[in-house]
Amino acid sequence: MPRRATSVRASGIIEGLAIPPIPMHPTGLVLALASLLAAAPALTDEATPADRFLAAIAAECGKAFLGEIVFNAPATPDDAFIGERLVMHVRECRPGQIRIPFHVGADRSRTWVLTRTQDGLHLAHDHRHEDGTPDALTMYGGRTVEAGSDTVQRFPADAYSVALFEREGRQVSIANVWTLEFHPGSHAIYELARPGRLFRVRFDLTHPVDPPPAPWGATD
């Protein structure tokens, strides 16, 4: 597996989002992320809501935030999220893509992959086993079908995800719509919604916590 981001590329432009040069250093990702924190991405006049949404998240690169479930219906007794410490970690930021591991207690299997596309944004869920191998249900997600706003983006399930859910017998998930919210200096929201199901986690952006260990499958 290729290394995901032991460094951040020297420079890049994401359709209206200009990212400043980031010096390389032998210590790799840690100092690269420190550079991102010192100089948040600059926006051009052509920046779209998708660009500004990505820029707001990238400005927090390297930080982790504690979350809490604010809605979970229907909840089940064996729900993997109930009673666990929930942490999102804005871990890897590169031109056009941000990777955000979502830790559920000791379970480090989940990473959100937010990618700039020609028309907007794509959200994928990278699910790994503890040995780093991909789960049968992985890289599902959706693409934005509307401009959204600087703080809210919605992702209806895309064609790849629909085919994956059908193949794995998860037809109920075909109607999934994911929503990400990022309100700088306040809070972030991750939401999954479909008929008969609503799951929402709120993350406090005002009090960063210690970054968690690397997600399963990370090579840096």
C-alpha positions in Angstrom: 0.0 0.0 0.0 1.4 3.4 -0.9 2.1 5.8 1.9 -0.9 8.1 2.3 0.7 11.3 3.5 4.0 11.3 5.2 4.2 14.7 3.8 2.0 17.3 2.3 2.7 18.2 -1.3 4.7 21.4 -1.8 1.9 23.4 -3.4 -1.5 23.0 -5.0 -4.6 24.8 -6.2 -8.1 23.3 -5.8 -10.4 25.3 -8.1 -10.4 28.5 -6.2 -8.6 27.2 -3.1 -4.9 28.2 -3.1 -2.8 26.2 -0.6 0.5 27.8 0.4 3.8 26.0 0.0 4.7 23.6 2.8 8.4 23.0 3.6 9.5 19.4 3.9 11.4 18.2 7.0 12.8 14.8 8.1 10.3 14.5 10.8 7.6 14.2 8.1 3.9 14.7 8.7 4.0 16.3 12.2 5.9 19.4 11.0 4.0 19.5 7.8 0.8 19.7 9.8 2.3 22.4 12.0 2.9 24.4 8.8 -0.7 24.1 7.9 -1.8 25.3 11.3 0.5 28.3 11.0 -0.8 29.3 7.5 -4.4 28.3 6.8 -5.3 28.0 3.1 -6.0 31.2 1.3 -9.1 31.6 -0.8 -9.4 33.3 -4.1 -12.3 35.3 -5.5 -13.4 32.3 -7.4 -13.8 30.1 -4.3 -17.0 28.1 -4.0 -18.8 26.9 -0.9 -17.0 23.6 -1.4 -13.7 25.3 -1.4 -14.5 27.3 1.7 -15.8 24.2 3.5 -12.6 22.4 2.8 -10.5 25.4 3.8 -12.3 25.7 7.2 -11.5 22.0 8.0 -7.9 22.2 6.8 -7.3 25.2 9.1 -7.7 22.7 12.0 -5.3 20.1 10.5 -3.6 18.1 13.2 -6.2 18.7 15.8 -8.6 16.2 17.4 -12.1 16.9 18.8 -14.4 15.1 21.2 -17.9 14.2 20.1 -21.2 13.2 21.6 -24.2 11.5 20.1 -27.1 14.0 19.9 -29.5 11.8 18.0 -29.6 8.1 17.5 -32.9 6.5 16.4 -33.6 3.8 16.5 -31.0 2.9 19.0 -30.3 -0.8 19.8 -28.7 -2.4 23.0 -25.7 -3.6 21.0 -25.1 -0.2 19.3 -21.3 0.1 18.9 -21.3 3.9 19.5 -23.3 4.1 22.8 -21.1 4.7 25.8 -17.8 5.0 23.8 -15.5 8.0 23.6 -16.0 9.5 20.1 -13.1 11.5 18.6 -12.6 13.0 15.1 -9.0 13.7 14.1 -8.3 16.1 11.2 -5.1 14.0 10.5 -4.1 14.4 6.9 -4.5 17.4 4.7 -3.2 17.6 1.1 -4.3 19.5 -1.9 -7.8 18.3 -2.8 -8.2 15.8 0.0 -8.6 15.6 3.8 -8.6 12.4 5.8 -10.4 12.4 9.2 -10.2 9.3 11.3 -13.3 8.8 13.5 -12.4 6.8 16.6 -15.1 5.0 18.6 -13.5 3.9 21.8 -10.6 1.6 21.0 -12.0 0.9 17.5 -9.8 2.7 15.0 -11.4 1.2 11.9 -13.1 4.3 10.5 -11.7 7.2 8.4 -13.7 9.8 6.5 -12.1 10.8 3.2 -13.2 14.2 1.9 -12.1 14.9 -1.6 -12.6 17.9 -3.9 -14.1 16.9 -7.2 -14.7 18.9 -10.4 -18.3 19.6 -9.4 -18.1 19.7 -5.6 -17.1 17.2 -2.9 -17.0 13.5 -2.4 -17.2 11.7 1.0 -16.0 8.2 1.4 -15.8 5.9 4.5 -12.5 4.0 4.6 -13.1 1.0 6.9 -10.2 -1.2 7.9 -9.7 -4.3 10.1 -7.1 -4.1 12.9 -4.5 -5.7 10.6 -5.0 -2.9 8.1 -6.9 -4.9 5.4 -10.1 -3.3 4.0 -13.5 -4.3 5.3 -16.0 -5.8 2.9 -18.0 -2.6 3.3 -15.5 0.2 2.6 -15.1 3.4 0.6 -18.9 3.9 0.4 -20.3 7.4 0.6 -21.6 10.0 -1.7 -21.1 13.1 -3.8 -22.6 16.5 -3.4 -25.4 17.2 -5.9 -25.9 20.9 -4.9 -23.5 23.7 -4.0 -24.3 23.5 -0.3 -22.9 26.2 1.9 -19.6 27.3 3.6 -20.6 25.3 6.7 -22.9 22.5 5.5 -22.5 19.8 2.8 -24.8 16.9 2.0 -23.8 13.6 0.3 -26.5 11.3 -1.1 -25.2 7.7 -1.7 -23.4 7.5 -5.0 -23.6 4.7 -7.6 -20.6 2.8 -6.2 -22.1 2.7 -2.8 -25.5 1.6 -4.1 -23.9 -1.3 -5.9 -21.8 -2.2 -2.9 -24.8 -2.2 -0.6 -26.8 -4.3 -3.0 -23.9 -6.8 -3.3 -23.4 -7.0 0.5 -27.2 -7.4 1.3 -27.5 -3.9 2.8 -30.3 -2.6 0.6 -31.6 -0.5 3.6 -28.5 1.7 3.2 -29.2 2.6 -0.5 -31.2 5.7 0.6 -28.4 6.9 2.9 -27.6 10.6 2.9 -24.6 11.9 4.9 -24.3 15.5 6.1 -21.2 17.1 7.3 -21.3 20.5 9.1 -18.3 22.5 10.1 -18.8 25.7 12.1 -15.3 27.2 12.8 -14.8 28.0 16.5 -18.0 26.3 17.5 -18.8 22.7 16.4 -18.9 20.1 13.7 -21.6 17.6 12.9 -21.6 14.2 11.3 -25.0 12.9 10.3 -26.4 9.8 8.7 -30.0 9.9 7.6 -32.4 7.6 5.7 -36.0 6.6 6.1 -36.4 5.2 9.6 -32.9 6.0 10.7 -31.1 9.2 12.0 -27.7 9.3 13.6 -26.0 12.5 14.5 -22.7 13.3 16.4 -21.7 16.8 17.5 -18.0 17.6 18.0 -16.8 20.4 20.2 -14.3 22.6 18.2 -13.6 24.9 21.1 -11.6 22.4 23.1 -9.1 20.2 21.1 -8.1 17.0 22.8 -4.9 15.0 22.5 -4.7 13.3 19.0 -5.5 9.6 19.1 -3.2 6.8 17.7 -3.1 6.3 14.0 -6.2 4.6 12.4 -5.9 1.0 11.4 -4.2 0.6 8.1 -2.2 3.9 8.3 1.4 3.5 7.2 2.9 6.7 8.8 
